[in-house]
Amino acid sequence: MQKSTIQPGRPSGTSTYESESASAFGKAVRAARVAQGVAQDEFASRASISRSHMGKIERGEHVPTLPLILKISTALGISAADLMTATERNLRADTDP
């Protein structure tokens, strides 16, 4: 019996992109960054993320991985839990009539 191998990535034909949650997360990041008075390029540098990638995250064009979320929350000086709470708040606000 051959041991099955675990392959990284997701199965072909599947997607993890969800525009609503990506936009809500981006709004939460942008709000926290702007509240601190930090420019996007400076913030991206603090988080060790390219400025263009940071822009995609803030615009909701990219869903960040967990390690990236942790880098962003650390650069913001807030917990990932607080960042997720703000994201959930944005999701509720976007769906409320």
C-alpha positions as CSV (number, residue, x, y, z in Angstrom):
1,M,0.0,0.0,0.0
2,Q,1.5,3.3,-1.1
3,K,1.3,6.3,1.2
4,S,-0.7,9.2,-0.3
5,T,1.3,12.4,-0.7
6,I,0.0,15.8,0.3
7,Q,0.3,18.3,-2.4
8,P,0.3,22.0,-1.6
9,G,-2.3,24.3,-3.1
10,R,-6.0,23.8,-3.8
11,P,-7.6,21.4,-6.2
12,S,-7.8,22.6,-9.8
13,G,-11.0,24.4,-10.6
14,T,-11.5,25.7,-7.1
15,S,-11.1,29.3,-5.9
16,T,-10.8,30.9,-2.5
17,Y,-11.4,34.4,-3.7
18,E,-14.5,36.0,-2.3
19,S,-14.9,39.6,-3.2
20,E,-17.1,40.6,-0.2
21,S,-14.7,39.3,2.4
22,A,-11.6,40.6,0.5
23,S,-13.2,44.1,0.3
24,A,-14.2,44.0,4.0
25,F,-10.7,43.1,5.0
26,G,-9.1,45.7,2.7
27,K,-11.4,48.4,4.2
28,A,-10.4,47.3,7.8
29,V,-6.7,47.5,6.9
30,R,-7.0,50.9,5.2
31,A,-9.1,52.4,8.0
32,A,-6.5,51.3,10.6
33,R,-3.6,52.6,8.5
34,V,-5.3,55.9,7.8
35,A,-6.2,56.3,11.5
36,Q,-2.5,56.0,12.3
37,G,-1.6,58.6,9.6
38,V,0.7,56.2,7.8
39,A,1.1,56.4,4.0
40,Q,0.5,53.2,2.1
41,D,4.1,52.9,0.8
42,E,5.5,53.4,4.3
43,F,3.1,50.9,5.7
44,A,3.9,48.3,3.0
45,S,7.5,48.7,3.9
46,R,6.9,48.2,7.6
47,A,4.9,45.0,6.8
48,S,7.6,43.8,4.3
49,I,5.0,43.7,1.5
50,S,5.4,45.3,-1.9
51,R,3.4,48.6,-2.2
52,S,1.5,47.3,-5.2
53,H,0.5,44.1,-3.3
54,M,-0.6,46.2,-0.4
55,G,-2.8,48.3,-2.7
56,K,-4.4,45.1,-4.1
57,I,-5.2,44.0,-0.5
58,E,-6.7,47.3,0.4
59,R,-8.8,47.5,-2.7
60,G,-10.1,43.9,-2.1
61,E,-8.4,42.5,-5.2
62,H,-6.4,40.0,-3.2
63,V,-7.2,37.6,-0.3
64,P,-4.2,37.5,1.9
65,T,-2.9,34.3,3.5
66,L,-2.7,33.9,7.3
67,P,1.0,34.7,7.4
68,L,0.3,37.9,5.5
69,I,-2.6,38.8,7.8
70,L,-0.2,38.4,10.8
71,K,2.4,40.6,9.1
72,I,-0.2,43.3,8.4
73,S,-1.6,43.2,12.0
74,T,1.9,43.4,13.5
75,A,2.8,46.4,11.2
76,L,-0.5,48.1,12.4
77,G,0.3,47.3,16.0
78,I,-3.0,45.6,16.6
79,S,-4.0,42.0,17.0
80,A,-5.1,39.9,14.1
81,A,-8.3,39.3,16.1
82,D,-9.0,43.0,16.2
83,L,-8.4,43.2,12.5
84,M,-10.8,40.3,11.9
85,T,-13.4,42.0,14.2
86,A,-13.2,45.1,12.0
87,T,-13.5,42.9,8.9
88,E,-16.6,41.2,10.3
89,R,-18.1,44.7,11.1
90,N,-17.5,45.8,7.6
91,L,-19.2,42.6,6.2
92,R,-22.2,43.3,8.4
93,A,-22.4,46.9,7.3
94,D,-22.2,45.9,3.6
95,T,-25.1,43.4,4.0
96,D,-27.4,45.5,6.2
97,P,-30.2,47.2,4.3
